[in-house]
């Protein structure tokens, strides 16, 4: 059985919305798009992000993240090909209530029916490599809530955003985690890997 690994960029106050660009996701009036990119100037951070994408057997994406990625990565510049190549060629499973097949981005399929059952089935598949989730805050909330996440890889940036989309629900649920690796970058970001403690 393969693992489901969540990869997120997060502010110190827990926000994961629009880390990559000013116009990435301004929903809810979010005005700080692109807040994360200054912290990717660190060699360790870049290396670990690339390694995580390259090692993935496939990707599980929410609709908004899928649309952002599908608009950018197929036409990424040469210097981005180390990330673009695995993102473009590996299987992508997309969770959406509004998209329909066929999906335009190569090797992308729609996750149909009950999301929890579909993801559990994907985890049981014999496909090579683990399934990685990038971004997709609403999807990640569901996956964490249903105990489907085997590992969290979070880059916590030393910035406070004051509000925005988060991957952790404010629902009073207790979930214990165990740190399996942690490093600090030259930009002050914390690279942390957690697994469920139970």
GROMACS elastic network, one bead per residue, 0.5 to 0.9 nm:
[ bonds ]
;  ai    aj funct       b0    kb
    1   123     6  0.59660   500
    1   125     6  0.67451   500
    1   126     6  0.69426   500
    1   127     6  0.89540   500
    1   130     6  0.87398   500
    2   122     6  0.83922   500
    2   123     6  0.52705   500
    2   124     6  0.64731   500
    2   125     6  0.73479   500
    2   126     6  0.76218   500
    2   127     6  0.78951   500
    2   128     6  0.79702   500
    2   129     6  0.66417   500
    2   130     6  0.50250   500
    2   131     6  0.69806   500
    3   123     6  0.63946   500
    3   124     6  0.89133   500
    3   129     6  0.81734   500
    3   130     6  0.50055   500
    3   131     6  0.61664   500
    3   132     6  0.82487   500
    3   148     6  0.89310   500
    3   149     6  0.76609   500
    3   150     6  0.56996   500
    3   151     6  0.76476   500
    4    60     6  0.88106   500
    4   119     6  0.88829   500
    4   123     6  0.68364   500
    4   130     6  0.61614   500
    4   132     6  0.58471   500
    4   133     6  0.74138   500
    4   148     6  0.70382   500
    4   149     6  0.53277   500
    4   150     6  0.52939   500
    4   151     6  0.66889   500
    4   152     6  0.88763   500
    5    56     6  0.89023   500
    5   130     6  0.71648   500
    5   131     6  0.62053   500
    5   133     6  0.61348   500
    5   134     6  0.87941   500
    5   149     6  0.62323   500
    5   150     6  0.58991   500
    5   152     6  0.59222   500
    5   153     6  0.72290   500
    6   131     6  0.86364   500
    6   132     6  0.58083   500
    6   134     6  0.62820   500
    6   135     6  0.81624   500
    6   140     6  0.74058   500
    6   149     6  0.69423   500
    6   150     6  0.81256   500
    6   151     6  0.62627   500
    6   153     6  0.59776   500
    6   154     6  0.79687   500
    7    49     6  0.85868   500
    7    52     6  0.82524   500
    7   132     6  0.69952   500
    7   133     6  0.59084   500
    7   134     6  0.50705   500
    7   135     6  0.69645   500
    7   151     6  0.86514   500
    7   152     6  0.62577   500
    7   154     6  0.59157   500
    7   155     6  0.82155   500
    8    16     6  0.69262   500
    8   133     6  0.82984   500
    8   134     6  0.61729   500
    8   135     6  0.57866   500
    8   136     6  0.89038   500
    8   137     6  0.88090   500
    8   152     6  0.78482   500
    8   153     6  0.63937   500
    8   155     6  0.63945   500
    8   156     6  0.85088   500
    8   167     6  0.85142   500
    9    15     6  0.83806   500
    9    16     6  0.58787   500
    9    17     6  0.86678   500
    9    19     6  0.67726   500
    9    36     6  0.71216   500
    9   134     6  0.89381   500
    9   135     6  0.77318   500
    9   153     6  0.86764   500
    9   154     6  0.58535   500
    9   156     6  0.62694   500
    9   157     6  0.74504   500
   10    13     6  0.78580   500
   10    14     6  0.56496   500
   10    15     6  0.53645   500
   10    17     6  0.80679   500
   10    19     6  0.79280   500
   10    36     6  0.80014   500
   10   154     6  0.67857   500
   10   155     6  0.60312   500
   10   157     6  0.61645   500
   10   159     6  0.89275   500
   10   166     6  0.82247   500
   10   167     6  0.88428   500
   11    14     6  0.51548   500
   11    15     6  0.51422   500
   11    16     6  0.65806   500
   11    19     6  0.89952   500
   11    35     6  0.85538   500
   11    36     6  0.79957   500
   11   155     6  0.82863   500
   11   156     6  0.55224   500
   11   158     6  0.64831   500
   11   159     6  0.54628   500
   11   160     6  0.59847   500
   11   161     6  0.67869   500
   12    15     6  0.74867   500
   12   156     6  0.58904   500
   12   157     6  0.58784   500
   12   158     6  0.56316   500
   12   159     6  0.56781   500
   12   160     6  0.57340   500
   12   161     6  0.81629   500
   13   158     6  0.89924   500
   13   159     6  0.76508   500
   13   160     6  0.55434   500
   13   161     6  0.68607   500
   13   162     6  0.71737   500
   13   163     6  0.80347   500
   14   156     6  0.82237   500
   14   160     6  0.83919   500
   14   161     6  0.85416   500
   14   163     6  0.85006   500
   14   164     6  0.86120   500
   14   165     6  0.84112   500
   14   166     6  0.59911   500
   14   167     6  0.77031   500
   14   168     6  0.78272   500
   15   160     6  0.82954   500
   15   161     6  0.68650   500
   15   162     6  0.81656   500
   15   163     6  0.66029   500
   15   164     6  0.55601   500
   15   165     6  0.56090   500
   15   167     6  0.76104   500
   16    19     6  0.65961   500
   16   135     6  0.73612   500
   16   137     6  0.71072   500
   16   164     6  0.72959   500
   16   165     6  0.58670   500
   16   166     6  0.53158   500
   16   167     6  0.68239   500
   17    20     6  0.89018   500
   17    24     6  0.85757   500
   17    25     6  0.69321   500
   17    26     6  0.85196   500
   17    30     6  0.80380   500
   17    32     6  0.87032   500
   17    33     6  0.74419   500
   17   135     6  0.80451   500
   17   137     6  0.76062   500
   17   164     6  0.59171   500
   17   165     6  0.50334   500
   17   166     6  0.69047   500
   18    21     6  0.63249   500
   18    22     6  0.74163   500
   18    23     6  0.78929   500
   18    24     6  0.52809   500
   18    25     6  0.52045   500
   18    26     6  0.75024   500
   18    30     6  0.83743   500
   18    32     6  0.75807   500
   18    34     6  0.61561   500
   18    35     6  0.76336   500
   18    36     6  0.83907   500
   18   135     6  0.87202   500
   18   164     6  0.88940   500
   18   165     6  0.86724   500
   19    22     6  0.83630   500
   19    24     6  0.78177   500
   19    25     6  0.88805   500
   19    32     6  0.82790   500
   19    33     6  0.58225   500
   19    35     6  0.53894   500
   19    37     6  0.69319   500
   19   135     6  0.89457   500
   20    23     6  0.87713   500
   20    24     6  0.67253   500
   20    33     6  0.66473   500
   20    35     6  0.70285   500
   20    36     6  0.62603   500
   20    37     6  0.60867   500
   21    24     6  0.50577   500
   21    25     6  0.81588   500
   21    32     6  0.86689   500
   21    33     6  0.50777   500
   21    35     6  0.75743   500
   21    36     6  0.85165   500
   21    37     6  0.79750   500
   22    25     6  0.77101   500
   22    26     6  0.80072   500
   22    31     6  0.77048   500
   22    32     6  0.66953   500
   22    35     6  0.80939   500
   23    26     6  0.64301   500
   23    31     6  0.88934   500
   23    33     6  0.62604   500
   23    34     6  0.80494   500
   24    33     6  0.62724   500
   24    34     6  0.76628   500
   24    68     6  0.72393   500
   25    28     6  0.88354   500
   25    30     6  0.73097   500
   25    31     6  0.88467   500
   25    33     6  0.68377   500
   25    64     6  0.85034   500
   26    29     6  0.55463   500
   26    31     6  0.62100   500
   26    32     6  0.81364   500
   26    33     6  0.70833   500
   27    30     6  0.58967   500
   27    31     6  0.89095   500
   27   164     6  0.87708   500
   28   164     6  0.75040   500
   28   165     6  0.87932   500
   29   164     6  0.85953   500
   30    33     6  0.71883   500
   30   163     6  0.77333   500
   30   164     6  0.62465   500
   30   165     6  0.88428   500
   32    35     6  0.58796   500
   32   161     6  0.72077   500
   33    36     6  0.82450   500
   34    37     6  0.59248   500
   34    38     6  0.84386   500
   35    38     6  0.71497   500
   35    39     6  0.85207   500
   35   159     6  0.81382   500
   35   161     6  0.84517   500
   36    39     6  0.57178   500
   36    40     6  0.71163   500
   36   157     6  0.70665   500
   36   159     6  0.86907   500
   37    40     6  0.52510   500
   37    41     6  0.73960   500
   38    41     6  0.58828   500
   38    42     6  0.86582   500
   38   187     6  0.81950   500
   39    42     6  0.64442   500
   39    45     6  0.79131   500
   39   157     6  0.69155   500
   39   158     6  0.87722   500
   39   185     6  0.84394   500
   39   186     6  0.86753   500
   39   187     6  0.57486   500
   39   188     6  0.78978   500
   39   189     6  0.67927   500
   40    43     6  0.76298   500
   40    44     6  0.87296   500
   40    45     6  0.59618   500
   40    46     6  0.59470   500
   40   187     6  0.82314   500
   41    44     6  0.89469   500
   41    45     6  0.76880   500
   41    46     6  0.73372   500
   41   186     6  0.87566   500
   41   187     6  0.76198   500
   42    45     6  0.54074   500
   42    46     6  0.63616   500
   42    47     6  0.87192   500
   42   185     6  0.63926   500
   42   186     6  0.60558   500
   42   187     6  0.64099   500
   43    46     6  0.52044   500
   43    47     6  0.60704   500
   43    48     6  0.86446   500
   43   185     6  0.82630   500
   43   186     6  0.84868   500
   44    47     6  0.51362   500
   44    48     6  0.61633   500
   44    49     6  0.85759   500
   44   184     6  0.89185   500
   44   185     6  0.65842   500
   44   186     6  0.83832   500
   45    48     6  0.53408   500
   45    49     6  0.61573   500
   45    50     6  0.86203   500
   45   155     6  0.81439   500
   45   185     6  0.67467   500
   45   189     6  0.85109   500
   45   191     6  0.75204   500
   46    49     6  0.52595   500
   46    50     6  0.61639   500
   46    51     6  0.85521   500
   47    50     6  0.52701   500
   47    51     6  0.60599   500
   47    52     6  0.86136   500
   48    51     6  0.50214   500
   48    52     6  0.61063   500
   48    53     6  0.87055   500
   48   191     6  0.88124   500
   49    52     6  0.52453   500
   49    53     6  0.64544   500
   49    54     6  0.87429   500
   49    83     6  0.89514   500
   50    53     6  0.52359   500
   50    54     6  0.61068   500
   50    55     6  0.85723   500
   50    82     6  0.73013   500
   50    83     6  0.62322   500
   51    54     6  0.51102   500
   51    55     6  0.59946   500
   51    56     6  0.86141   500
   52    55     6  0.53132   500
   52    56     6  0.63384   500
   52   132     6  0.83133   500
   53    56     6  0.54357   500
   53    57     6  0.88220   500
   53    58     6  0.89042   500
   53    59     6  0.88726   500
   53    83     6  0.68001   500
   53    86     6  0.68715   500
   53    87     6  0.73685   500
   53   132     6  0.78610   500
   54    57     6  0.82809   500
   54    82     6  0.81658   500
   54    83     6  0.72927   500
   54    85     6  0.87179   500
   54    86     6  0.59299   500
   54    87     6  0.83038   500
   55    58     6  0.89278   500
   55    86     6  0.88219   500
   55   129     6  0.70724   500
   55   130     6  0.78678   500
   56    59     6  0.71196   500
   56    86     6  0.82998   500
   56    90     6  0.82453   500
   56   128     6  0.87083   500
   56   129     6  0.56672   500
   56   130     6  0.54540   500
   56   131     6  0.60703   500
   56   132     6  0.59890   500
   57    90     6  0.68610   500
   57    91     6  0.75123   500
   57   127     6  0.72140   500
   57   128     6  0.55249   500
   57   130     6  0.50013   500
   57   131     6  0.57537   500
   57   132     6  0.76392   500
   58    86     6  0.87657   500
   58    87     6  0.83500   500
   58    90     6  0.54150   500
   58    92     6  0.58194   500
   58    93     6  0.77867   500
   58   127     6  0.86447   500
   58   128     6  0.84636   500
   58   129     6  0.71510   500
   58   130     6  0.67720   500
   58   131     6  0.50283   500
   58   132     6  0.63098   500
   58   133     6  0.88108   500
   59    87     6  0.80212   500
   59    90     6  0.74722   500
   59    91     6  0.62915   500
   59    93     6  0.60932   500
   59    94     6  0.83329   500
   59   130     6  0.85422   500
   59   131     6  0.53951   500
   59   133     6  0.57187   500
   59   134     6  0.76180   500
   60    66     6  0.89765   500
   60    91     6  0.86398   500
   60    92     6  0.58796   500
   60    94     6  0.59415   500
   60    95     6  0.75325   500
   60   119     6  0.86285   500
   60   131     6  0.66185   500
   60   132     6  0.60230   500
   60   134     6  0.74325   500
   60   136     6  0.86705   500
   61    64     6  0.82076   500
   61    65     6  0.61866   500
   61    66     6  0.57322   500
   61    92     6  0.71041   500
   61    93     6  0.62067   500
   61    95     6  0.62031   500
   61    96     6  0.88865   500
   61   132     6  0.85319   500
   61   133     6  0.59312   500
   61   134     6  0.65744   500
   61   135     6  0.75073   500
   61   136     6  0.59253   500
   61   139     6  0.76979   500
   62    65     6  0.55534   500
   62    66     6  0.60124   500
   62    67     6  0.86859   500
   62    93     6  0.86014   500
   62    94     6  0.57227   500
   62    96     6  0.63788   500
   62   133     6  0.86113   500
   62   134     6  0.86903   500
   62   135     6  0.78750   500
   62   137     6  0.78191   500
   62   138     6  0.74976   500
   62   139     6  0.59000   500
   62   140     6  0.85843   500
   63    66     6  0.50293   500
   63    67     6  0.61458   500
   63    68     6  0.86666   500
   63    94     6  0.63950   500
   63    95     6  0.59899   500
   63    96     6  0.51859   500
   63    97     6  0.82727   500
   63    98     6  0.81883   500
   63    99     6  0.75843   500
   63   136     6  0.75418   500
   64    67     6  0.51996   500
   64    68     6  0.62661   500
   64    69     6  0.86293   500
   64    96     6  0.87229   500
   64   135     6  0.89657   500
   64   136     6  0.69997   500
   65    68     6  0.51374   500
   65    69     6  0.60599   500
   65    70     6  0.83891   500
   65   134     6  0.76884   500
   65   135     6  0.62477   500
   65   136     6  0.56124   500
   65   137     6  0.88443   500
   66    69     6  0.51850   500
   66    70     6  0.58376   500
   66    71     6  0.84647   500
   66    92     6  0.86992   500
   66    94     6  0.68616   500
   66    95     6  0.88474   500
   66   105     6  0.88679   500
   66   136     6  0.83342   500
   67    70     6  0.50878   500
   67    71     6  0.61125   500
   67    72     6  0.87177   500
   68    71     6  0.53895   500
   68    72     6  0.65296   500
   68    73     6  0.86764   500
   69    72     6  0.52231   500
   69    73     6  0.56462   500
   69    74     6  0.82293   500
   69    87     6  0.85795   500
   69   105     6  0.89825   500
   70    73     6  0.59622   500
   70    74     6  0.65715   500
   70    88     6  0.85433   500
   70   104     6  0.79685   500
   70   105     6  0.57176   500
   70   106     6  0.89497   500
   71    74     6  0.71220   500
   71    75     6  0.78662   500
   71   105     6  0.86010   500
   72    75     6  0.58514   500
   72    76     6  0.59668   500
   72    84     6  0.89506   500
   73    77     6  0.85608   500
   73    80     6  0.83349   500
   73    81     6  0.84950   500
   73    83     6  0.83044   500
   73    84     6  0.53312   500
   73    85     6  0.83570   500
   73    87     6  0.72665   500
   73    88     6  0.67963   500
   74    84     6  0.69448   500
   74    85     6  0.85059   500
   74    87     6  0.85971   500
   74    88     6  0.62745   500
   74   105     6  0.76134   500
   74   106     6  0.86888   500
   75    84     6  0.84366   500
   76    79     6  0.80415   500
   76    80     6  0.59050   500
   76    81     6  0.67230   500
   76    84     6  0.65085   500
   77    80     6  0.54807   500
   77    81     6  0.68296   500
   77    84     6  0.88081   500
   78    81     6  0.53769   500
   78    82     6  0.84995   500
   79    82     6  0.73669   500
   80    83     6  0.57433   500
   80    84     6  0.59796   500
   80    85     6  0.85555   500
   81    85     6  0.54576   500
   81    86     6  0.84723   500
   82    85     6  0.59562   500
   82    86     6  0.74534   500
   83    86     6  0.60018   500
   83    87     6  0.63630   500
   83    88     6  0.86292   500
   84    87     6  0.51032   500
   84    88     6  0.57669   500
   84    89     6  0.83852   500
   85    88     6  0.52362   500
   85    89     6  0.60555   500
   85    90     6  0.83074   500
   86    89     6  0.52511   500
   86    90     6  0.55785   500
   87    90     6  0.58529   500
   87    91     6  0.81888   500
   87    92     6  0.80980   500
   88    91     6  0.82646   500
   88    92     6  0.86693   500
   88   105     6  0.75123   500
   88   106     6  0.65010   500
   88   107     6  0.75084   500
   89    92     6  0.87391   500
   89   106     6  0.68995   500
   89   107     6  0.64864   500
   90   106     6  0.85841   500
   90   107     6  0.65030   500
   90   108     6  0.85802   500
   91   106     6  0.82391   500
   91   108     6  0.60011   500
   91   109     6  0.78601   500
   92   105     6  0.88082   500
   92   106     6  0.84329   500
   92   107     6  0.60431   500
   92   109     6  0.63102   500
   92   110     6  0.85067   500
   93   107     6  0.85771   500
   93   108     6  0.59038   500
   93   109     6  0.51682   500
   93   110     6  0.58460   500
   93   111     6  0.59697   500
   94    99     6  0.88625   500
   94   108     6  0.69677   500
   94   109     6  0.60785   500
   94   111     6  0.55289   500
   94   112     6  0.89132   500
   95    99     6  0.86235   500
   95   109     6  0.89490   500
   95   110     6  0.62111   500
   95   111     6  0.51542   500
   95   112     6  0.75441   500
   95   115     6  0.73056   500
   95   139     6  0.76822   500
   96    99     6  0.57596   500
   96   100     6  0.83023   500
   96   110     6  0.72100   500
   96   111     6  0.72927   500
   96   112     6  0.82666   500
   97   100     6  0.83483   500
   97   112     6  0.87399   500
   99   102     6  0.89030   500
   99   103     6  0.78169   500
   99   110     6  0.77653   500
  100   103     6  0.68125   500
  100   110     6  0.71128   500
  101   104     6  0.84471   500
  101   109     6  0.72154   500
  101   110     6  0.65879   500
  102   108     6  0.82752   500
  102   109     6  0.74082   500
  102   110     6  0.81582   500
  103   106     6  0.76602   500
  103   107     6  0.84962   500
  103   108     6  0.59866   500
  103   109     6  0.64324   500
  103   110     6  0.74142   500
  104   107     6  0.86742   500
  104   108     6  0.74296   500
  105   108     6  0.58498   500
  106   109     6  0.88762   500
  111   114     6  0.84907   500
  111   115     6  0.70948   500
  111   118     6  0.67476   500
  111   119     6  0.82435   500
  112   115     6  0.71711   500
  112   118     6  0.71824   500
  113   116     6  0.88916   500
  113   117     6  0.79638   500
  113   118     6  0.69899   500
  114   117     6  0.54806   500
  114   118     6  0.60523   500
  114   119     6  0.86151   500
  115   118     6  0.50206   500
  115   119     6  0.59915   500
  115   120     6  0.84481   500
  115   139     6  0.89966   500
  115   142     6  0.87973   500
  115   143     6  0.89731   500
  116   119     6  0.52870   500
  116   120     6  0.61452   500
  116   121     6  0.85995   500
  116   142     6  0.80805   500
  116   143     6  0.74172   500
  116   146     6  0.74161   500
  116   148     6  0.80651   500
  117   120     6  0.51022   500
  117   121     6  0.61706   500
  117   122     6  0.86823   500
  118   121     6  0.50619   500
  118   122     6  0.62260   500
  118   123     6  0.87182   500
  119   123     6  0.62066   500
  119   124     6  0.86753   500
  119   143     6  0.85470   500
  119   148     6  0.78985   500
  120   123     6  0.51564   500
  120   124     6  0.64571   500
  120   125     6  0.89537   500
  120   148     6  0.72653   500
  121   124     6  0.51080   500
  121   125     6  0.64097   500
  122   125     6  0.51977   500
  122   126     6  0.86822   500
  122   127     6  0.86422   500
  122   131     6  0.81899   500
  123   126     6  0.83069   500
  123   127     6  0.88435   500
  123   130     6  0.80634   500
  123   131     6  0.73263   500
  123   148     6  0.88943   500
  124   127     6  0.86350   500
  125   128     6  0.87180   500
  126   129     6  0.88635   500
  127   130     6  0.82111   500
  133   136     6  0.72439   500
  133   139     6  0.88701   500
  133   140     6  0.77089   500
  134   137     6  0.86488   500
  134   140     6  0.88660   500
  135   138     6  0.89289   500
  135   139     6  0.87272   500
  135   140     6  0.79136   500
  135   167     6  0.87308   500
  136   139     6  0.54233   500
  136   140     6  0.60924   500
  136   141     6  0.87341   500
  136   167     6  0.83246   500
  137   140     6  0.50902   500
  137   141     6  0.62319   500
  137   142     6  0.88181   500
  137   165     6  0.67482   500
  137   166     6  0.61349   500
  137   168     6  0.84682   500
  138   141     6  0.51706   500
  138   142     6  0.65506   500
  138   143     6  0.88314   500
  138   165     6  0.82508   500
  138   166     6  0.80403   500
  138   167     6  0.68538   500
  139   142     6  0.51895   500
  139   143     6  0.62548   500
  139   144     6  0.87067   500
  139   167     6  0.83814   500
  140   144     6  0.60203   500
  140   145     6  0.83140   500
  140   149     6  0.83913   500
  140   167     6  0.58533   500
  140   168     6  0.80795   500
  141   144     6  0.52926   500
  141   145     6  0.60000   500
  141   146     6  0.86488   500
  141   166     6  0.80836   500
  141   167     6  0.51838   500
  141   168     6  0.58451   500
  141   169     6  0.63110   500
  142   145     6  0.50296   500
  142   146     6  0.62113   500
  142   147     6  0.86547   500
  142   148     6  0.86390   500
  142   167     6  0.89474   500
  142   169     6  0.89682   500
  143   146     6  0.52730   500
  143   147     6  0.62019   500
  143   148     6  0.51560   500
  143   149     6  0.60552   500
  144   147     6  0.50775   500
  144   148     6  0.60795   500
  144   149     6  0.57463   500
  144   167     6  0.83854   500
  144   168     6  0.77969   500
  144   169     6  0.89169   500
  144   175     6  0.88956   500
  145   148     6  0.78047   500
  145   149     6  0.89342   500
  145   168     6  0.86896   500
  145   169     6  0.81131   500
  145   173     6  0.83071   500
  146   149     6  0.82149   500
  147   150     6  0.80108   500
  147   196     6  0.86037   500
  149   152     6  0.72537   500
  149   195     6  0.81585   500
  149   196     6  0.80564   500
  150   194     6  0.85610   500
  150   195     6  0.59083   500
  150   196     6  0.67100   500
  151   193     6  0.69110   500
  151   194     6  0.55991   500
  151   196     6  0.71807   500
  152   192     6  0.79333   500
  152   193     6  0.55928   500
  152   194     6  0.50462   500
  152   195     6  0.63555   500
  152   196     6  0.88220   500
  153   191     6  0.73495   500
  153   192     6  0.58379   500
  153   194     6  0.65567   500
  154   190     6  0.79180   500
  154   191     6  0.59577   500
  154   192     6  0.53547   500
  154   193     6  0.64083   500
  154   194     6  0.82611   500
  155   189     6  0.64810   500
  155   190     6  0.55790   500
  155   192     6  0.63558   500
  155   193     6  0.88467   500
  156   159     6  0.85543   500
  156   188     6  0.88728   500
  156   189     6  0.54625   500
  156   190     6  0.50383   500
  156   191     6  0.64883   500
  156   192     6  0.77448   500
  157   160     6  0.85441   500
  157   187     6  0.84194   500
  157   188     6  0.70059   500
  157   190     6  0.65902   500
  157   191     6  0.88498   500
  158   187     6  0.84139   500
  158   188     6  0.62916   500
  158   189     6  0.58689   500
  158   190     6  0.82484   500
  160   163     6  0.84917   500
  161   164     6  0.74324   500
  163   166     6  0.85973   500
  166   169     6  0.72795   500
  168   171     6  0.87799   500
  169   172     6  0.80777   500
  169   173     6  0.82365   500
  170   173     6  0.79214   500
  171   174     6  0.89945   500
  175   196     6  0.76275   500
  175   197     6  0.82298   500
  176   195     6  0.87480   500
  176   196     6  0.61337   500
  176   197     6  0.53089   500
  176   198     6  0.71675   500
  177   194     6  0.59895   500
  177   195     6  0.55474   500
  177   198     6  0.78526   500
  178   193     6  0.83881   500
  178   194     6  0.53248   500
  178   195     6  0.53448   500
  178   196     6  0.60360   500
  178   198     6  0.87601   500
  179   182     6  0.72201   500
  179   192     6  0.70800   500
  179   193     6  0.58577   500
  179   195     6  0.66766   500
  179   196     6  0.89456   500
  179   197     6  0.87064   500
  180   192     6  0.78060   500
  180   193     6  0.56233   500
  180   194     6  0.56939   500
  180   195     6  0.70696   500
  181   191     6  0.79557   500
  181   192     6  0.57962   500
  181   193     6  0.51541   500
  181   194     6  0.73562   500
  182   190     6  0.69599   500
  182   191     6  0.54759   500
  182   193     6  0.63491   500
  182   194     6  0.89324   500
  183   189     6  0.84528   500
  183   190     6  0.58251   500
  183   191     6  0.51251   500
  183   192     6  0.66054   500
  184   187     6  0.81185   500
  184   188     6  0.61637   500
  184   189     6  0.57440   500
  184   191     6  0.61086   500
  184   192     6  0.86689   500
  185   188     6  0.53089   500
  185   189     6  0.53108   500
  185   190     6  0.63793   500
  185   191     6  0.74495   500
  186   189     6  0.74474   500
  194   197     6  0.85841   500
  195   198     6  0.88699   500
